[in-house]
Amino acid sequence: MEFVVAIPARYAASRLPGKPLRPLGGEPLVVHVARRALAAGAREVWVAADDERIAEAVRMDGVRVAMTSPAHASGTDRLAECARIAGWADDTLVVNLQGDEPFAPAAGIRAVAGLLAASGAEMATLASPIADAETLLDPNAVKVVWNARGEALYFSRAPMPWPRDAFMRSRDALPAGGHWWRHIGIYAYRAGFLRHFAAMPPGRLERIEALEQLRVLEAGLRIAVAPTPAPFPPGVDTPEDLARAEARLREEPI
């Protein structure tokens, strides 16, 4: 199975300005992400950058750069431009690896590509079990539920499914059963669908939840979901996240 990895890297991140270039272990954050993509065995690794400083930082063997518009509203829009610059055929399998995932496991990157290829869905993504009530109740942790065919029913920042009887008694702990899943923000799609996705108008549910993937479900299209084969440690969105990533890197070098 051949696939390419595209990494959207926006310099002016709202919560952590200059995020792609923030040092982690003495190297820019985005460099660590690009190395994870290379380790996964991608045919091509592209960084979709909006600033020449990012392009300079990732100039290394095996990594290509697409200079994209700084005006893009989302990473999907940025990757659609990257697909045009790269000249990918419509059937090219593209993995969208977020530029703030320096610990993304190679097995997970390969898994989402394989899931798309095997499922025939328009998109594919991964999830990990939720083991505590605090995460289930956290609006920053996106939850996903899916059907018996392994296709997403809904994504939400709200707790779902809601354990009614257990939470009537207490919300301090989850009941046994393991029915809760946290969405991991890694995606796979064909380049042709990526361009179609970026051209679709934002949906009502997407605007309410601020979750771009809901645009696909609201349009009646399919997103395949499967458990990740390896843990995805938290990404880097804030200065506190970066400090935690630095400590993790000292304990477990990439």
MOZIHU-V477582 format. One line per field, one symbol per residue. ss: DSSP state (H for helix, E for strand, - for the rest). phi: phi as a letter, one per 30 degrees, with the letter a starting at -180 (. if undefined). burial: I if it has 9 or more other ideal C-beta (glycine too) atoms within 8 Angstrom, else O. A space follows every 50 residues. Layout:
ss->???
phi->???
burial->???
This chain:
ss->---EEEEEE---------HHH-EE--EEHHHHHHHHHHH----EEEEEE- -HHHHHH-----EEEEE-------HHHHHHHHHHHH------EEEE---- -----HHHHHHHHHHHHHH---EEEEEEE---HHHHH-----EEEE---- EEEEEE-------HHHHHH-----------EEEEEEEEEEHHHHHHHHH- ---HHHHHH----HHHHH----EEEEE-----------HHHHHHHHHHHH H---
phi->.caccccdbcdddddbeieecddbiibeedddddddddddiddbbbcccb bdddeddcdbeiccbcdcdddddbdddddddeddddiddecddccccddc cdcededddddddddddddiddbbabbbdccbdeddddddcdcbbbcddi cdcacadddadddedddddacdbdddkiccbcdcdcbbadeddeddeddd dedddeddchbdddeddddiccbdbbdddbdceedccbeddddddddddd dbed
burial->OOIIIIIIIIIOIOOIOIIIIIOIIOOIIIIIIIIIIIOIOIOOIIIIII OOOIIOIIOOOOIOIIOIOIOIOOIIIIIIIIIOIIOIOOOIIIIIIIII IIIIIIIIIIIIIIIIOOIOIIIIIIIIIIOOIOIIOOOOIIIIIIOOOI IIOIIIIOOOOOIOOIIOOOOOOIOOOOOIIIIIIIIIIIIIIIIOIIOI OOIOIIOOIOIOIIIIIIOOIIIIIIOIOOOIOOIIIOOOIIOIIIOIIO OOOI
